[in-house]
Amino acid sequence: MDYIYFFGAIGSAMMLAAFFLKNLGDLDDNTIYDEVMNLLGSTFLIIYTWDLNAWPLFIMFTIWAVWSAKVLVEKTIKKS
């Protein structure tokens, strides 16, 4: 089995978990768990799409990762 599918599977699972944590969980808007999982999942999917040469998805997940990092920094600053 090719190792790259591991990155796709883990990244997709983390993005789905972040979605369910945010929308179906009991988390408030000040927690950072969903943003951390979005950032990590996006990073795994960036590696996955880079290897597959899926450039539109690579660009989308890169923008998503940058946005998640921005929100994560804002929430961290807001908490302190």
C-alpha positions in Angstrom: 0.0 0.0 0.0 1.3 3.4 -0.9 2.0 5.7 2.1 0.3 8.7 0.6 -3.2 7.3 1.1 -2.4 7.4 4.8 -2.1 11.1 4.6 -5.4 11.4 2.8 -7.2 9.2 5.2 -5.9 10.9 8.3 -6.4 14.4 6.9 -10.0 13.6 5.9 -10.8 12.0 9.3 -9.4 15.1 11.2 -11.3 17.5 9.0 -14.5 15.5 9.6 -13.8 15.3 13.4 -13.3 19.1 13.5 -16.6 19.6 11.7 -18.5 17.4 14.1 -16.8 18.9 17.1 -17.7 22.4 16.0 -21.3 21.7 14.8 -22.5 18.8 16.9 -20.4 19.0 20.0 -20.8 21.0 23.1 -17.8 23.3 22.4 -18.2 27.0 22.6 -16.6 29.4 20.2 -13.6 30.1 22.3 -12.1 26.6 22.3 -9.2 25.9 20.0 -9.6 22.2 19.5 -11.6 22.4 16.3 -9.1 24.9 14.8 -6.2 22.7 15.7 -7.8 19.7 14.1 -8.6 21.8 11.0 -5.0 22.9 10.7 -3.6 19.5 11.2 -6.1 17.9 8.8 -5.4 20.6 6.2 -1.7 19.9 6.5 -2.2 16.2 5.9 -4.4 16.9 2.9 -1.9 19.4 1.5 0.8 16.7 1.5 -1.7 14.2 -0.1 -2.8 16.6 -2.9 0.8 17.7 -3.5 1.8 14.1 -4.2 -1.2 13.5 -6.4 -0.7 16.7 -8.4 -4.2 17.8 -7.6 -3.5 21.5 -7.8 -7.0 22.9 -7.3 -7.4 20.9 -4.1 -3.9 21.8 -3.0 -4.7 25.5 -3.3 -8.0 25.0 -1.5 -6.5 23.2 1.4 -3.6 25.6 1.6 -6.0 28.5 1.9 -8.0 26.5 4.5 -4.8 25.9 6.5 -3.8 29.6 6.4 -7.3 30.6 7.5 -7.4 28.0 10.3 -4.0 29.2 11.5 -5.2 32.8 11.5 -8.3 31.9 13.5 -6.2 29.8 15.9 -3.9 32.7 16.6 -6.8 35.1 17.1 -8.5 32.7 19.6 -5.2 32.1 21.4 -4.6 35.8 21.8 -8.2 36.3 22.9 -7.8 33.6 25.6 -4.7 35.2 27.1 
